[in-house]
Amino acid sequence: MNKIMIVDDEPINITMMQGVLGSGYEFFTASQGREALELLQNGELPDLIVLDVIMPDMDGYEVCGELKKDPRTKDIPVIFVTGLGDIGNEKTGIELGAVDYIAKPISPEITRARIRNHLELKQARDLLQDQNLLLENRVRERTSELETTKDVTILTLASLAETRDNETGNHIMRTKNYVRVLAENLAFNPKYSDVLTEGYVQQLHKSAPLHDIGKVGIPDAILLKPGKLTPEEFDVIKRHTVYGRDALYSAEMHLGTTSFLSTAKEIAYSHHEKWDGTGYPEGLAGEDIPLSARIMAVADVYDALIAKRVYKEPFSHEKAMEIIIEGDGRHFDPDVVRAFIEVAEDFRQIAKDFAD
């Protein structure tokens, strides 16, 4: 049953309106504007409000203005009831948000028809709003499911690569978090603030685990060799950057180009490039190296330094910092090194949180 509030300072007008509309509605009544606002503030909300214009404490226009300011009541249809002498103010009421005007003396048939029509419109709007909310929730849930699936897929693929080398342990978890804190700090640098948006930082964080996906293409005899690699063997190791890029390029061909896959491809292919151009696979230098890969380079090297390997003991955090700072302008982008120095304690904590 629809609920209608009637606000009028004349009790006879309230009684008459109830009689005109009949017993098919539940009525709320108020004899003053302030009383109506208090009832609405503290009680159940009606589906429609019939509001007299001329009232002593607050006129109908003031009441309507207050209703439209309140998020709880702003969408309730308001119909003004006014004497013929006030009909010239109809424009004022409509501008305040009223949906209709009914002139006194009222016509019962026209009044019933107008109120019925506006209630049906409100029901239709409410239904549409509910459907939109339902669709938004479903889209949100579906997007969340897709993001979760993507995250699981990334970590599964990255773990597959990392399990080829049983000494890396939580390497992918540490490096993705190093990348995040580096990027967040760099975002304060005016040079990168337009690029390192919150969305792109999140993208870097999620793409980082795929930096060594190309390891799946390296033979065990070379990848797991405990001793020093020969130059020929190191050339084979270098190919993991190309294998990673090609695997992600293949994914793009099947799934379509996405910003995520493009970022992951940059990182996989270029994270062993060096600022001075002596890295691999292309010998890129300076800002020709993608920013994503320059950030990944510091994260990857730091983690390699503090990790235990069959051919070396782990370096301390301080020693790893010293080595990275020595590589400023040679191995690493100076801007990224400065960011690293500022978040060094975060690196230390991440290493502790995800220790092997």
KEKE-3310 file (N, C-alpha, C; in steps of 0.2 Angstrom, whole numbers, plus 5000, padded with zeros to 4 digits):
npx = (5004:5003:5011:5006:5010:5001:5001:4995:4989:4975:4964:4952:4955:4964:4956:4947:4956:4960:4948:4945:4955:4953:4952:4963:4976:4989:4990:5000:5000:5002:5001:5009:5023:5036:5033:5030:5043:5050:5044:5047:5061:5063:5055:5045:5046:5036:5028:5024:5022:5009:5008:5003:5004:5002:5006:5007:5020:5031:5031:5025:5035:5047:5047:5048:5060:5069:5066:5072:5085:5089:5096:5089:5076:5075:5071:5058:5042:5034:5019:5011:4998:4987:4979:4969:4973:4987:4993:5001:5014:5018:5029:5040:5038:5041:5054:5060:5059:5047:5034:5022:5007:4992:4977:4966:4948:4949:4949:4941:4943:4953:4963:4965:4970:4982:4989:4990:4997:5009:5014:5015:5025:5035:5037:5042:5054:5060:5061:5069:5081:5084:5087:5098:5107:5108:5113:5125:5131:5133:5141:5152:5155:5158:5169:5178:5179:5186:5197:5203:5205:5214:5225:5228:5231:5243:5251:5252:5258:5270:5275:5277:5288:5298:5299:5307:5319:5324:5329:5324:5313:5302:5304:5296:5286:5292:5299:5288:5282:5293:5293:5281:5282:5293:5288:5277:5284:5291:5281:5279:5288:5289:5292:5287:5274:5263:5263:5264:5251:5239:5232:5241:5252:5247:5246:5259:5263:5256:5260:5274:5278:5279:5291:5302:5297:5301:5311:5306:5310:5323:5336:5338:5351:5358:5351:5351:5364:5377:5389:5400:5394:5398:5403:5396:5385:5380:5375:5364:5356:5353:5343:5331:5324:5319:5312:5302:5296:5291:5282:5272:5268:5262:5251:5245:5241:5231:5222:5220:5227:5231:5233:5239:5246:5255:5263:5268:5275:5285:5292:5297:5305:5315:5321:5334:5341:5353:5356:5367:5368:5374:5368:5356:5343:5345:5354:5349:5349:5348:5333:5327:5325:5311:5301:5295:5303:5315:5312:5309:5322:5330:5323:5324:5338:5341:5335:5341:5354:5352:5348:5352:5363:5369:5381:5385:5384:5371:5370:5370:5357:5362:5374:5369:5362:5373:5379:5369:5368:5381:5379:5372:5367:5375:5372:5359:5344:5346:5335:5327:5335:5337:5324:5324:5333:5326:5315:5321:5320:5308:5310:5318:5309:5300:5308:5310:5297:5293:5303:5313)
npy = (4994:5011:5025:5041:5057:5071:5088:5101:5117:5117:5107:5103:5103:5092:5082:5082:5079:5066:5060:5061:5054:5041:5025:5017:5020:5023:5035:5049:5063:5081:5097:5108:5115:5113:5103:5092:5091:5086:5074:5067:5067:5058:5047:5035:5035:5043:5038:5049:5066:5077:5094:5109:5126:5139:5142:5145:5144:5139:5141:5131:5131:5133:5122:5112:5115:5112:5098:5094:5096:5086:5070:5059:5062:5068:5062:5060:5062:5078:5086:5101:5109:5122:5138:5147:5159:5158:5152:5158:5156:5144:5141:5144:5133:5122:5124:5122:5109:5102:5090:5093:5103:5106:5114:5123:5126:5108:5096:5080:5069:5072:5075:5062:5055:5062:5060:5046:5043:5049:5042:5029:5033:5035:5022:5016:5023:5019:5005:5005:5011:5001:4990:4995:4996:4983:4978:4985:4980:4967:4968:4974:4963:4953:4959:4959:4945:4942:4950:4943:4930:4934:4938:4926:4918:4925:4924:4910:4907:4914:4907:4895:4897:4901:4890:4882:4886:4882:4890:4902:4905:4916:4926:4932:4937:4946:4955:4960:4968:4977:4984:4991:5000:5007:5013:5020:5030:5036:5042:5054:5062:5076:5073:5061:5060:5061:5050:5039:5035:5030:5019:5014:5011:5001:4992:4989:4983:4971:4966:4963:4950:4943:4945:4936:4925:4920:4911:4898:4893:4890:4878:4866:4862:4873:4883:4879:4877:4875:4881:4894:4902:4898:4909:4906:4899:4909:4917:4909:4910:4924:4924:4922:4934:4937:4925:4927:4939:4935:4925:4933:4941:4932:4929:4941:4941:4931:4935:4949:4965:4972:4985:4979:4967:4973:4981:4970:4963:4973:4973:4960:4959:4969:4971:4968:4978:4991:5007:5014:5008:4995:4984:4970:4963:4971:4982:4994:5012:5024:5034:5027:5014:5006:5014:5005:4994:4999:5002:4989:4983:4988:4983:4969:4967:4970:4961:4949:4951:4951:4938:4920:4910:4895:4898:4909:4918:4927:4945:4958:4970:4983:4982:4978:4990:4998:4993:4995:5009:5012:5009:5019:5029:5021:5006:5008:5019:5035:5042:5032:5026:5036:5036:5023:5024:5032:5024:5013:5007:5002:4992:4983:4979:4972:4962:4955:4952:4943:4933:4919)
npz = (5000:4995:5003:5008:5013:5019:5020:5028:5035:5038:5045:5039:5026:5025:5029:5018:5007:5010:5009:4996:4990:4995:5002:4998:5002:5013:5026:5031:5041:5044:5052:5051:5043:5049:5058:5049:5043:5054:5057:5046:5047:5058:5056:5047:5029:5017:5001:4993:4994:4998:4998:5005:5000:5006:5022:5040:5048:5041:5024:5010:5000:5006:5014:5004:4999:5009:5010:4998:5000:5009:5008:5012:5009:4996:4984:4985:4978:4977:4978:4975:4983:4980:4981:4968:4967:4969:4959:4950:4955:4952:4944:4953:4962:4954:4950:4963:4964:4965:4958:4953:4952:4960:4959:4970:4970:4972:4959:4961:4952:4943:4953:4959:4948:4945:4956:4956:4944:4947:4958:4951:4942:4952:4957:4946:4944:4956:4954:4943:4948:4958:4950:4943:4954:4957:4945:4945:4957:4953:4942:4949:4957:4948:4942:4952:4954:4942:4943:4954:4949:4939:4947:4954:4943:4938:4949:4949:4937:4939:4950:4945:4936:4946:4954:4946:4951:4965:4975:4976:4983:4992:4983:4972:4980:4988:4978:4971:4981:4984:4972:4972:4983:4979:4967:4973:4980:4970:4963:4970:4964:4953:4940:4937:4942:4934:4927:4936:4942:4954:4949:4940:4948:4955:4944:4941:4953:4952:4940:4942:4947:4936:4930:4928:4921:4909:4913:4912:4900:4901:4901:4914:4918:4916:4922:4935:4939:4950:4951:4944:4929:4912:4898:4887:4893:4901:4891:4887:4898:4898:4888:4894:4896:4883:4881:4890:4886:4874:4877:4884:4874:4866:4873:4873:4859:4859:4869:4867:4867:4883:4896:4907:4902:4893:4902:4910:4900:4896:4908:4909:4898:4899:4912:4915:4908:4908:4915:4910:4897:4896:4898:4895:4885:4874:4876:4880:4885:4898:4898:4888:4892:4898:4911:4920:4920:4924:4937:4942:4940:4951:4962:4959:4959:4972:4980:4975:4980:4994:4996:4999:4990:4982:4977:4985:5000:5009:5007:5019:5023:5023:5016:5003:5001:4999:4988:4978:4978:4974:4961:4955:4942:4933:4933:4937:4936:4942:4948:4952:4961:4971:4976:4981:4992:5000:5004:5010:5022:5022:5012:5020:5029:5021:5016:5028:5032:5021:5022:5017)
capx = (5000:5007:5010:5005:5009:4997:5004:4991:4987:4968:4962:4947:4958:4967:4951:4944:4960:4959:4941:4946:4960:4950:4955:4968:4982:4991:4991:5003:4997:5005:4997:5014:5029:5041:5031:5031:5050:5052:5041:5051:5067:5063:5050:5045:5046:5030:5030:5023:5020:5004:5010:5000:5008:5002:5006:5010:5027:5035:5027:5026:5041:5052:5047:5050:5067:5072:5066:5077:5092:5090:5097:5084:5069:5076:5068:5051:5038:5031:5014:5009:4991:4987:4973:4969:4977:4994:4995:5007:5020:5019:5036:5044:5038:5044:5061:5062:5059:5040:5033:5015:5003:4985:4974:4960:4946:4952:4944:4943:4945:4960:4968:4966:4973:4988:4993:4991:5002:5016:5016:5017:5032:5040:5038:5046:5060:5063:5063:5075:5086:5086:5090:5104:5111:5109:5118:5132:5134:5135:5147:5157:5157:5161:5176:5182:5181:5191:5204:5206:5207:5220:5230:5229:5235:5249:5256:5253:5263:5277:5278:5280:5295:5302:5300:5313:5325:5321:5333:5322:5308:5297:5307:5291:5282:5296:5300:5282:5281:5298:5291:5275:5285:5297:5283:5273:5288:5293:5275:5279:5293:5285:5294:5283:5268:5257:5263:5263:5245:5237:5230:5247:5256:5244:5247:5266:5263:5253:5264:5281:5279:5280:5298:5306:5293:5305:5315:5304:5313:5330:5338:5339:5358:5361:5348:5352:5371:5379:5395:5400:5392:5403:5400:5390:5379:5376:5371:5358:5352:5350:5337:5324:5321:5316:5306:5296:5292:5287:5276:5267:5266:5258:5245:5242:5238:5226:5218:5220:5232:5229:5239:5243:5250:5260:5267:5272:5280:5291:5296:5300:5310:5320:5323:5341:5345:5357:5356:5373:5368:5378:5364:5354:5345:5346:5358:5346:5352:5344:5326:5325:5323:5304:5301:5293:5309:5320:5310:5310:5329:5332:5320:5327:5345:5342:5333:5347:5359:5351:5347:5357:5363:5374:5388:5386:5380:5367:5373:5366:5353:5367:5379:5365:5361:5379:5380:5364:5370:5387:5376:5368:5369:5378:5367:5352:5341:5347:5329:5325:5340:5335:5318:5326:5336:5320:5311:5326:5318:5302:5313:5321:5304:5297:5312:5309:5290:5293:5309:5313)
capy = (5000:5017:5030:5048:5062:5077:5093:5107:5119:5117:5100:5101:5101:5086:5077:5082:5076:5059:5057:5061:5049:5035:5020:5013:5023:5024:5042:5053:5070:5086:5103:5113:5113:5110:5096:5088:5089:5082:5067:5064:5066:5053:5041:5031:5040:5041:5038:5055:5071:5083:5100:5116:5131:5144:5139:5150:5144:5138:5140:5125:5132:5132:5115:5108:5116:5108:5091:5092:5096:5080:5064:5054:5064:5072:5059:5059:5067:5083:5089:5107:5111:5130:5142:5149:5166:5157:5148:5161:5154:5137:5141:5143:5127:5117:5125:5119:5101:5099:5087:5095:5108:5105:5120:5123:5119:5102:5091:5073:5064:5075:5074:5055:5053:5064:5056:5039:5044:5051:5036:5024:5035:5034:5015:5014:5025:5015:4999:5006:5012:4995:4986:4998:4995:4976:4977:4988:4975:4961:4970:4974:4956:4950:4962:4956:4938:4942:4952:4937:4925:4936:4938:4919:4916:4928:4920:4903:4907:4916:4902:4890:4899:4901:4883:4880:4887:4881:4894:4909:4905:4921:4931:4935:4941:4952:4960:4964:4973:4982:4988:4995:5005:5012:5017:5025:5035:5040:5046:5061:5066:5079:5071:5055:5060:5060:5043:5034:5036:5025:5013:5011:5008:4994:4988:4987:4978:4965:4963:4962:4943:4939:4947:4930:4920:4917:4905:4891:4891:4889:4871:4865:4861:4879:4887:4876:4875:4878:4885:4900:4900:4900:4915:4903:4897:4916:4919:4906:4913:4930:4923:4922:4940:4936:4920:4930:4944:4931:4922:4938:4944:4927:4930:4947:4939:4927:4939:4956:4970:4976:4988:4975:4963:4977:4982:4964:4962:4978:4971:4954:4960:4975:4972:4968:4983:4995:5014:5016:5004:4989:4978:4965:4960:4976:4987:5001:5016:5030:5033:5022:5009:5008:5015:4999:4990:5003:5001:4982:4982:4989:4978:4962:4966:4971:4954:4944:4953:4949:4931:4915:4906:4890:4901:4915:4920:4933:4951:4962:4975:4989:4980:4978:4997:5001:4991:4999:5016:5012:5008:5025:5032:5016:5001:5010:5026:5039:5044:5026:5025:5041:5033:5017:5027:5035:5018:5007:5003:4998:4986:4979:4976:4967:4956:4951:4949:4937:4929:4912)
capz = (5000:4995:5009:5006:5018:5018:5025:5027:5041:5039:5046:5034:5019:5026:5028:5011:5003:5012:5006:4988:4988:4996:5007:4995:5004:5021:5026:5036:5041:5048:5051:5050:5039:5053:5060:5043:5042:5060:5056:5040:5049:5063:5055:5040:5023:5012:4994:4990:4999:4996:5002:5005:4999:5011:5029:5044:5051:5035:5018:5006:4996:5011:5016:4998:4998:5014:5008:4992:5003:5013:5004:5013:5006:4990:4979:4986:4974:4980:4974:4979:4982:4980:4979:4961:4967:4970:4953:4946:4958:4950:4942:4959:4965:4950:4951:4969:4964:4965:4952:4950:4955:4960:4961:4973:4973:4968:4955:4963:4947:4941:4959:4960:4942:4945:4961:4954:4939:4950:4962:4947:4940:4957:4958:4940:4945:4961:4951:4939:4953:4961:4945:4942:4959:4956:4940:4948:4961:4949:4938:4954:4959:4942:4941:4958:4952:4936:4946:4958:4944:4936:4952:4955:4937:4938:4954:4947:4932:4942:4954:4940:4934:4952:4956:4943:4955:4972:4980:4976:4989:4992:4979:4969:4984:4990:4973:4969:4986:4983:4966:4974:4988:4975:4963:4977:4982:4964:4961:4972:4960:4948:4934:4936:4945:4929:4925:4942:4945:4959:4945:4936:4953:4956:4939:4942:4958:4950:4934:4944:4948:4929:4927:4926:4918:4904:4915:4910:4894:4902:4903:4921:4919:4916:4927:4942:4940:4957:4950:4939:4922:4906:4894:4883:4897:4903:4885:4887:4904:4895:4884:4898:4895:4877:4881:4894:4882:4868:4880:4886:4868:4863:4877:4870:4853:4860:4873:4866:4871:4889:4899:4911:4898:4890:4907:4911:4894:4897:4914:4908:4893:4900:4918:4915:4905:4913:4914:4905:4891:4896:4900:4890:4879:4869:4877:4880:4890:4901:4898:4883:4896:4901:4918:4924:4920:4928:4944:4943:4941:4958:4966:4958:4961:4980:4982:4974:4985:5001:4996:5000:4984:4982:4976:4989:5006:5008:5010:5024:5020:5023:5010:4997:4999:4997:4981:4973:4978:4969:4954:4953:4935:4929:4932:4939:4935:4948:4951:4956:4967:4976:4979:4985:4998:5005:5006:5011:5028:5019:5009:5025:5032:5017:5016:5034:5031:5017:5022:5015)
cpx = (5004:5006:5011:5005:5006:4999:4999:4989:4979:4966:4957:4950:4961:4962:4948:4949:4960:4953:4942:4950:4957:4954:4961:4975:4983:4993:4995:5001:5001:5002:5002:5020:5035:5039:5032:5039:5053:5050:5045:5058:5068:5059:5051:5044:5040:5033:5029:5020:5015:5005:5006:5005:5008:5001:5009:5017:5032:5030:5029:5033:5047:5053:5050:5058:5071:5072:5071:5084:5094:5091:5092:5077:5069:5072:5061:5047:5034:5026:5011:5001:4990:4980:4974:4974:4985:4997:5000:5013:5022:5027:5041:5044:5041:5051:5064:5062:5052:5038:5026:5012:4996:4981:4967:4955:4948:4947:4946:4946:4952:4965:4970:4971:4981:4992:4995:4997:5009:5018:5018:5024:5037:5042:5043:5053:5064:5065:5069:5081:5089:5089:5097:5109:5113:5114:5125:5135:5136:5141:5153:5160:5161:5168:5180:5184:5186:5197:5207:5208:5214:5226:5232:5233:5242:5254:5257:5259:5270:5280:5281:5287:5300:5304:5306:5319:5323:5325:5329:5316:5303:5300:5301:5287:5286:5297:5294:5280:5286:5296:5286:5278:5289:5293:5279:5278:5290:5287:5275:5284:5289:5286:5289:5276:5262:5257:5261:5257:5244:5236:5237:5252:5254:5246:5254:5267:5261:5257:5271:5282:5281:5287:5302:5302:5296:5310:5313:5307:5320:5332:5340:5347:5361:5358:5350:5360:5374:5385:5395:5398:5398:5399:5395:5384:5376:5372:5364:5353:5349:5344:5331:5321:5316:5310:5300:5292:5288:5281:5270:5264:5261:5251:5241:5238:5232:5220:5216:5225:5228:5235:5243:5248:5256:5265:5272:5277:5286:5295:5300:5306:5316:5322:5330:5345:5348:5357:5361:5373:5372:5374:5361:5346:5347:5351:5355:5349:5347:5336:5323:5323:5316:5305:5299:5299:5314:5318:5311:5317:5332:5329:5323:5334:5345:5340:5338:5352:5358:5349:5353:5357:5369:5381:5389:5382:5376:5371:5368:5362:5358:5371:5375:5363:5367:5380:5375:5366:5376:5384:5372:5371:5373:5373:5360:5350:5342:5340:5326:5329:5338:5328:5319:5329:5331:5316:5315:5323:5312:5305:5315:5315:5300:5301:5311:5302:5289:5299:5308:5313)
cpy = (5006:5021:5037:5052:5068:5082:5100:5110:5119:5110:5098:5099:5094:5080:5076:5078:5068:5056:5057:5055:5042:5031:5016:5015:5023:5031:5044:5060:5075:5093:5109:5110:5110:5104:5091:5086:5085:5075:5063:5062:5059:5047:5038:5036:5038:5041:5044:5060:5076:5089:5106:5121:5137:5141:5144:5150:5144:5137:5133:5125:5131:5125:5111:5109:5112:5100:5089:5093:5089:5074:5059:5056:5067:5069:5058:5064:5072:5086:5095:5107:5119:5133:5145:5156:5165:5153:5151:5159:5147:5136:5140:5136:5121:5118:5122:5112:5098:5095:5089:5100:5106:5111:5119:5128:5114:5099:5084:5069:5066:5073:5067:5053:5055:5061:5049:5039:5045:5045:5030:5026:5034:5027:5013:5017:5021:5008:4999:5007:5005:4990:4989:4996:4987:4975:4980:4983:4969:4962:4971:4967:4952:4953:4960:4949:4938:4945:4947:4932:4927:4936:4931:4916:4919:4924:4913:4902:4909:4911:4896:4891:4899:4895:4880:4881:4887:4885:4901:4910:4911:4927:4935:4940:4947:4957:4964:4970:4979:4987:4993:5001:5010:5016:5022:5031:5040:5044:5053:5065:5069:5076:5064:5055:5059:5053:5038:5036:5030:5018:5010:5008:5001:4989:4985:4982:4972:4962:4961:4954:4940:4941:4941:4924:4916:4911:4898:4888:4889:4882:4871:4865:4868:4883:4885:4875:4879:4882:4891:4898:4902:4906:4912:4901:4904:4918:4916:4909:4920:4929:4923:4928:4940:4931:4923:4935:4940:4928:4927:4941:4939:4928:4936:4945:4935:4931:4946:4960:4973:4980:4984:4970:4967:4979:4976:4962:4967:4975:4965:4955:4964:4976:4971:4973:4988:5003:5017:5012:4998:4983:4974:4965:4965:4981:4994:5005:5021:5028:5030:5016:5010:5009:5009:4995:4993:5002:4993:4980:4983:4984:4971:4961:4966:4964:4949:4945:4950:4941:4926:4911:4901:4893:4907:4915:4926:4939:4954:4967:4981:4988:4981:4985:5000:4999:4994:5006:5017:5012:5014:5028:5027:5010:5004:5018:5030:5041:5038:5025:5030:5038:5027:5019:5029:5029:5012:5003:4999:4991:4981:4975:4971:4961:4952:4948:4943:4933:4922:4907)
cpz = (5000:5001:5006:5013:5015:5023:5023:5034:5043:5039:5041:5027:5019:5025:5021:5007:5004:5009:4999:4986:4989:5001:5004:4997:5011:5021:5032:5036:5046:5046:5050:5046:5043:5056:5055:5043:5048:5059:5051:5043:5054:5061:5048:5035:5019:5005:4990:4995:4995:5000:5000:5004:5004:5018:5034:5046:5045:5029:5014:5002:5000:5013:5010:4998:5003:5013:5003:4994:5006:5008:5005:5010:4999:4984:4980:4982:4978:4976:4978:4978:4984:4978:4972:4961:4967:4964:4949:4949:4956:4948:4947:4962:4961:4950:4957:4969:4964:4958:4949:4955:4955:4963:4965:4970:4968:4964:4958:4958:4945:4947:4959:4954:4943:4950:4960:4949:4942:4955:4957:4944:4945:4958:4952:4941:4951:4958:4947:4943:4956:4956:4943:4947:4959:4951:4942:4952:4958:4945:4943:4956:4954:4941:4946:4957:4947:4939:4950:4954:4941:4941:4953:4949:4936:4943:4953:4942:4935:4946:4950:4938:4940:4954:4952:4946:4962:4977:4981:4981:4987:4987:4975:4973:4987:4984:4971:4974:4986:4977:4968:4978:4984:4971:4967:4979:4976:4962:4964:4968:4954:4941:4932:4939:4940:4927:4930:4945:4950:4955:4942:4942:4955:4950:4939:4947:4956:4944:4936:4945:4941:4926:4925:4924:4912:4906:4913:4904:4895:4904:4911:4922:4919:4922:4934:4943:4946:4956:4945:4932:4917:4902:4890:4887:4900:4897:4885:4892:4901:4891:4888:4897:4888:4877:4885:4890:4877:4871:4882:4879:4865:4867:4874:4863:4854:4864:4872:4870:4877:4892:4903:4908:4895:4896:4909:4906:4895:4903:4912:4903:4895:4907:4920:4911:4910:4911:4909:4899:4891:4898:4894:4891:4874:4870:4878:4886:4892:4900:4892:4886:4899:4909:4922:4925:4924:4936:4946:4944:4948:4963:4965:4960:4969:4982:4981:4978:4992:5002:4996:4993:4986:4981:4980:4995:5005:5011:5015:5020:5019:5017:5004:4996:4996:4989:4976:4973:4973:4962:4951:4947:4931:4928:4933:4938:4942:4952:4955:4962:4973:4980:4983:4992:5003:5007:5008:5017:5026:5016:5014:5028:5028:5016:5023:5034:5027:5016:5020:5021)
residu = (MET:ASN:LYS:ILE:MET:ILE:VAL:ASP:ASP:GLU:PRO:ILE:ASN:ILE:THR:MET:MET:GLN:GLY:VAL:LEU:GLY:SER:GLY:TYR:GLU:PHE:PHE:THR:ALA:SER:GLN:GLY:ARG:GLU:ALA:LEU:GLU:LEU:LEU:GLN:ASN:GLY:GLU:LEU:PRO:ASP:LEU:ILE:VAL:LEU:ASP:VAL:ILE:MET:PRO:ASP:MET:ASP:GLY:TYR:GLU:VAL:CYS:GLY:GLU:LEU:LYS:LYS:ASP:PRO:ARG:THR:LYS:ASP:ILE:PRO:VAL:ILE:PHE:VAL:THR:GLY:LEU:GLY:ASP:ILE:GLY:ASN:GLU:LYS:THR:GLY:ILE:GLU:LEU:GLY:ALA:VAL:ASP:TYR:ILE:ALA:LYS:PRO:ILE:SER:PRO:GLU:ILE:THR:ARG:ALA:ARG:ILE:ARG:ASN:HIS:LEU:GLU:LEU:LYS:GLN:ALA:ARG:ASP:LEU:LEU:GLN:ASP:GLN:ASN:LEU:LEU:LEU:GLU:ASN:ARG:VAL:ARG:GLU:ARG:THR:SER:GLU:LEU:GLU:THR:THR:LYS:ASP:VAL:THR:ILE:LEU:THR:LEU:ALA:SER:LEU:ALA:GLU:THR:ARG:ASP:ASN:GLU:THR:GLY:ASN:HIS:ILE:MET:ARG:THR:LYS:ASN:TYR:VAL:ARG:VAL:LEU:ALA:GLU:ASN:LEU:ALA:PHE:ASN:PRO:LYS:TYR:SER:ASP:VAL:LEU:THR:GLU:GLY:TYR:VAL:GLN:GLN:LEU:HIS:LYS:SER:ALA:PRO:LEU:HIS:ASP:ILE:GLY:LYS:VAL:GLY:ILE:PRO:ASP:ALA:ILE:LEU:LEU:LYS:PRO:GLY:LYS:LEU:THR:PRO:GLU:GLU:PHE:ASP:VAL:ILE:LYS:ARG:HIS:THR:VAL:TYR:GLY:ARG:ASP:ALA:LEU:TYR:SER:ALA:GLU:MET:HIS:LEU:GLY:THR:THR:SER:PHE:LEU:SER:THR:ALA:LYS:GLU:ILE:ALA:TYR:SER:HIS:HIS:GLU:LYS:TRP:ASP:GLY:THR:GLY:TYR:PRO:GLU:GLY:LEU:ALA:GLY:GLU:ASP:ILE:PRO:LEU:SER:ALA:ARG:ILE:MET:ALA:VAL:ALA:ASP:VAL:TYR:ASP:ALA:LEU:ILE:ALA:LYS:ARG:VAL:TYR:LYS:GLU:PRO:PHE:SER:HIS:GLU:LYS:ALA:MET:GLU:ILE:ILE:ILE:GLU:GLY:ASP:GLY:ARG:HIS:PHE:ASP:PRO:ASP:VAL:VAL:ARG:ALA:PHE:ILE:GLU:VAL:ALA:GLU:ASP:PHE:ARG:GLN:ILE:ALA:LYS:ASP:PHE:ALA:ASP)
# end
